Amino acid sequence: MDQVNFTAKHIVLAKFNEGVEEGEIERLIRDYADLSNHIEQIQSFEWGKDVSIENLHQGFTHVFETTFQTLEDRSVYVDHPAHVQFRTAFLHIAEIVAIDYVPRPEQ
């Protein structure tokens, strides 16, 4: 694999628990984005809300994407104390699905 263009993506889909207020969600998003100030392996962070017209979201309303240079950088992130603390708080207010992958060019 071409190491120059190599990246690893960490995707999280979130379904917030019933009764979670919008202010809590906004605070969580700020805290998620702030991880890049504490974990140098994070190359970029983006997030958004579901805008699909297909209604296939199964209640998952938010998506978060974190990009890393390598899978090893992703592993450092996963075990980093700031991420562990954040993940614990996240899991108290949401159900999540997390997938890591390496983007591949069209074949």
N, C-alpha and C positions, 0 to 999 in steps of 0.2 A: 504494500500500500504506500502511496506517495506521502511521505511524512510532511512535505511542505504544505499540502492542502488537507492534512488530517485534522479532523475535529471530532469531538464526542458531544452528543446532545443529551440532556437530561430533561425529560418532559414530565410535567405533573398536571393531571386533571383533578379538579377539586369540585366536590359537591358539599356545600356548606350545610351544617346541621340546621334543622328547623329552629327558629328563634334566634339565630345568630344575627346581630344587628349589623347594618351596613358600616357603621363606624368601626366595628371589630374587624370586618373584612378589609377595610381600607388600611387599618393599622397593620394587619398581617401582611398586606401587599408591600407597605413601606418597609416593614422588617425584612421581608424576603429580598427586596431590592437592596437593602442595606448590607446584606451578606457579602456583596462584592467589595465593600469597604473593609471587610475583615478576613476574607479568604482570597488570597492573591491569585489562586488558580482559576477563578472565574473570569472568563474572557468577556462574556456578555450575558445580560439578563433581559428578557422580554416577557410580557404577560398580556392577556386580553380576555374578553368575555365572549362566550359563544354567540355567534351571529348567524348560525346556519338556519336555513329555511326548511331543512329536511326533518327537523324535530327528532333526531336520533341521539341526542345528548345524554339521555337516561338520567337527567338531573344534574349532570356535571356542567357547571356554568362558567368556570374559569380555567384557563390554561396558562401554565408557566413554563418557560423554556430557558434553560441555563446552558451555556456553551463553554466547553473546555478544549484545550489544545490536545489533550491525550486522555485515554481512559484512566491512566494513573492519576492525572490531575483531578478527574471526576472522583476517584477513590479517596483522595486527600480531602476533597470537599465533603463527601458523605460522612467521613469520620471526624471532621473538624468540630471542636466543641461548640462553636457558634452555630453550625448547622444542626448539630444534635439537639441543642437547646431550642432552636427554632422549630425543628421537626416535631418535637414533643408538644409545643404549644399549638402547632398547626393541626396535629391529630386530635386535639381536644375539641376542635370546632368544625372539623371537616372529615369527610371520607375522601380518600385520594386513590388515584392510580398513578404509578410512576413507571416510566419506561426510559431506558437509556439505549441509545443507538449511535452508530457511526454512519453518517450520510454516505450514500453510495451514488456514483454517477449513473446516468441512464446506461443500460446495457444494449 
